[in-house]
Amino acid sequence: MGKGMETAGICGLFCESCSFYIATQENNLEPLSKITGKPVDEIRCNGCRSDTVTFYCKTCSMKKCASDKDINFCSECGKYPCDTLKEFQAAKPHRLELFSSLDFVRENGYTAWREKMEKDYSCGKCGTINSIYEFSCRKCKNSPSNPYVGRNMEKIAVAKIKLT
């Protein structure tokens, strides 16, 4: 399937833009451990298709469903979008563009999808991949941190307020 498939979410998310993935790669898990109240070993993640996934992803029903159906992405399923995926998408702001992501991978293939995800989540100034919860780049402080945040900043900000 190509480079980085372990960080291509079956659900259409780009794992490399996840706060847990980023913190794992940068060996900076303590702040997230304090926020979640979970030990570092439960929040460590190398991507949803890897052997090391965060506690959020350990019980992912979509991963099991895709495996049972021998598909790579939810958009390859005849029942797409199912109620499970709709509920998942509606729950968090980092999932706002989930269906367009899944449609894109179905219509353009994995390689084009990966290129799009890298562009959507990379800082326009320094190229660092940032989480959507970082409004300014964690490396160079450019704002917005990436095109996804630029498109969705207002919705993300409202959701962050509701979460606190």
Buried (B, 14 or more C-beta within 10 A) or exposed (E): EEEBEBBBBBBBBBBBBBBBBBBBBEEEBEEBBEEBEBEEEBBBBBBBBBEEBBBBBEEBEBBEBBEEEEBBBBBBBEEBBBEBBEEBBEEBBBBBBBBEBBBBBBEEEBEEBBEBBBEBBBBBEEEBBBBBBBBBBBBBEBBBBBBBBEBBBEEBEEBEEEEE
